[in-house]
Amino acid sequence: MMISHVEDSVELRVPAVVESLEFAALYVYSPAGVTQASRRSRLLRALVKRGYAPLIERAAMRVAASFAGPPFFGGSCVLVPVPGCQPVLDVERGVAGRIAHELVRRRLGTMIWPGIRRAREVHKSGTARPGDRPTILDHCTTFEVDEAGCPGESVVLVDDVVTKGRTLLAAAMCLKSAYPGVSIRAFALLRTMGRVAEVRRLRDPCRGLIRWRAGDACRQP
């Protein structure tokens, strides 16, 4: 099923719900903490968002040390960069694409597959007011899936930052609708710790779940 922008006269097709999505992340970020570690985490996030190459290269080596091999990056998994909020022709040139490239260089995936694209713009979550932040449905209806064929049986979605996990869960739902037999996991370089006042260290590798809950995403941890 192709998920794309639809006219009002066309029935909206929503992809099947993915009840839970396994994810991994390397770093943590505190939006409002005042300690030195929390302030440094905001600088780290800014560098990640800018696609700062030395940081991404060093981070990829640390990802390999923390998550290489089964069950996360094991086997012949294909890495899929998650699109940003605006449509672009080359997803691989975005920050998520650069992260995926460095992970493939370290043999954490067999190849990069631009299997999902943004068909039209959505609000940027980091700058939007709470009521204007994109929902899972907003993401689903602006994503477009490549239906030419998935080049592997295992996919890892790659993003720069995960907050609640709406974008990742929506991307997984769209891919799962098009390729129901494919195993899907997600990786983000950095996870937001919005409910934690301070962080003690920047590097805090974790594995957790993003769950579907009453139409929204709930990330644990």
N, C-alpha and C positions, 0 to 999 in steps of 0.2 A: 504494500500500500504506500502510495506517495503522500507524504504529509507536506502540504504547501499552503500558500495563501489561497483562500476561497472567496468567491463572491457571495453576496447575501442570498442569492437565489439557489445556491448549491448546498446540499445538506452537509453539515460538518461531521466528519468521521473522526472519532477519537480513538487512539490506539488502545490496545488492551492494557490493563493496569499491571505494572510490575510491583508485586507486594513488597519486595525488599531487594536491595542492590548492595553487594559487598563492595567496600571501597578501602583504599589505603591512602595515607598521607604522610609526608615527611616532616614538615615544619608546622608550627602553630603561630597564631597571630592574635593579639589582643587589641580590639578597637579603642579601648578607653583606659587601659592600665597606665599607671604613672611610674612604675619601677623602671630601672634601666633596661631590664630584659623586655618589658612590654613596649618601651619606646623603640628599642632595637627591632622588635617584631614588626612595627609599622614601617620602619625603613626597609626591612626585608620584603614586606608586601609590596612597597612602592617599586623596588628593584625588580621583583618578579613581574609585576604588571607592565613594566617597561621592557621586559624581555632581555634583561641585562645578561649578556652572553657568559661572562666568567662565572656568575652565580649559577646559572642554569647548568653549565658544564660540571661545576663542582658538586652541585646537588645531584646530578645524574649518577655520579660515582657513589654518593652516599645512598641513593635509592638502590643501586646494585648491591651494596653491602647489606642493606636492611631487608630487601624484598625479592632478591633474585631467586629463581627456581620455584618449583611447586610449593604451595598451591596458587600463588598469586600471578607472577609473571612466567610461570612454568609452561612447558610445551611450546607449541607453535602459535602463540597468541599474536594477533594483529592489533596494532595501536591505532585508535581513531581519535584525532584531535577534536575537541568539542568547540563548535563555533562561538565566536563572541556575539555581542548584541547586534552587530550590523552585518549585512550581507557583504561577503567578499568573494572574489573569484578563486583565490588560492588560500584555502584554510591552513595549509601547511606553513604559510609564512607568518601566521599569527603566533602569539605566545604559546598557546597549547601545542601548535605544530612544532615549534622550536624545542619544547620540552620532549615531545614524542621523538623527534629526530635524535636528540642526545640519548634517549633511552634505547633506541634501536642501535645506535653506535656501540652501546654496551651490551648488546645482545639480550635485551629485556623484551624484545619483540622481533618478529621476523621481518615486518615491514610496516610502513604507515599507509593506512587506507583512509582517504577522505570520504568516508561513507555517509556523512551527514553534514548538511550545509544549512545556513540561515537563509530562508527565502525572503524574509522582510525583517525590518528592524523591530526590536523590542526595547523597552526602557532598560537602562543600565542599572542593575540592582544596587551597586555601590553608591550611586548618587540619587536614586529615586526615593521619594517619600514612602513611608511604610505602605500606604494604600495604593501606590502606583507601581510597586515592585511586581515583576512578571510572575504569574502563577504557572503551575505545571501545564495547564491548558494553553496559556499564552505561548509557552515554549513549543509545545507540541504542534500548534497550528502555524508556527513560523519556521519549523524545521522541515527540511526536504531530504529524503533518504535516497541514496544511490541504489537503484533496483537492478543494476546490471549484474549483481552477484557479489556476495561476500567472499573474500579470498581466504577465509579461514573458519574454523569451527569455534574458535575462542577469540573474543574481542575484549580489549581493555580500553575504555574511554579515558582520555587524558585531558585534564584541565589544569589551570594555574591555581585557582582558589576554590574551595568548597565552603559554603556557609550552611544553609539549611539542606542543600542538595537538590533543589528543584530542577536546576538545569540538567544535572547528571541523570536524575530519575526520568525526566522527560525524554532525554536522548536515548536512554535505555528502552523506554516504552516504544519509541518510534522504530528503533532498530529491531526490537523483539517482534513487533507487528509485521515487519517486512521479512525477517529471518527468524522464525520461531524456534528453529533447532540450534541456534547459535548461543553459546555461553557468553554472558556479558558481566564484566566487572568494571570498576572505575578507579582511577588514580588521580589525586590532586597533589600538587607540590606543597600546598599550604592549606591548613584548615583554620577557619575562624573560631575563636573561643569567645563568643559574644556574651555568654552567661558566666564566664569566669573573669573576675575583676583583674587578675594579674596572671602572667605566665612566668614560670621560673627559668625556662630555657627555651631556645628557639627550635632546636632539633628534638622532636618528640615523635618518632615513628609510631604509627598506629594502624590497626585494621579495625574496621567497624562496619556498620550497616546504615544505609539510608532506606527508611521504611515509608511506604505509602500509608498515610493516616488521615482519613476523612477528607480526601481530596488535596492534601498538602504533603510535604515531605518532612520527615523527622529524622535527624541524623544522630546516630549513637556510635562513638562518643563525639 
